[in-house]
Amino acid sequence: MEENETQLTKKVAKFPRVCTSCNNEIPVGSTYHREEGVKEHLHSLLAREFCSECYAKYGAYSLLKKNK
């Protein structure tokens, strides 16, 4: 099965979320990075979300390749 090409988009949490990488809570009002499809829609149930700390520490490339 072919994988969709994805990217991380910066968002602001409107309700609490959990970072896929470190499992820490992303509180309301905090910036986080959400995985989205580049050319095709990525269903919200499949999209991963990362806190700003993990994004700064590992970078988009490492986070997107991790657990693929």
N, C-alpha and C positions, 0 to 999 in steps of 0.2 A: 504494500500500500504506500502510495506517495505521500510525503509529508508536506503540509502547507508551509510556505515561507512566512515567518512571523517577525514582528518587531515589538519593541516596548514603547508605550506611549505614557507620558506623564499625566497623572490624574490627581484630583483632590478627593479624599474619602468623604462621602456623604453619610456613611454609616460604618461601623467598625468592620474591619477586614482582618485577615490573617496572612502573613507573608508565607509564600510557598517555600522559600529557602530556609528561613530561621524559625518559623512558626510563632513569631512574636506578633502581637496585635498591632494593627495599623489603626490608630484612633481617628475619630471624626475630625476633619479639618487638616489632616496630615497629607503630605504629598506621597504618592506611591507610583509604581510603574506597572501597567497592565499590558499583558501580551495581546496583540491584535494581528490579524492576517494582513499581509502586504497587498495581495491581489484578490484573495477570497476571504469571505467572512469567517471568523473563528468563533464558534458558539461560546457563549459566556460560561457554560459549564466546563469547557475545556481550557479556557484562558487562565493562565497563571498570573498571580499578582505578587509583586516584590516591594518591600519597604525601601525607603531611600537609603538606609544604611547598607543594605545588601547590594543595592545598585551601585553605590559609591565604592564599596569594598571589592566587588567582583566584576562589575561592568556588564553591559547588555549581552555581549557575545558569550561570556561564560555562563550567565544565568539562563540564556536561551538554549544552550547546548546541554546543560545539566539536566539529567533525568529524561532525556529524549529517547 
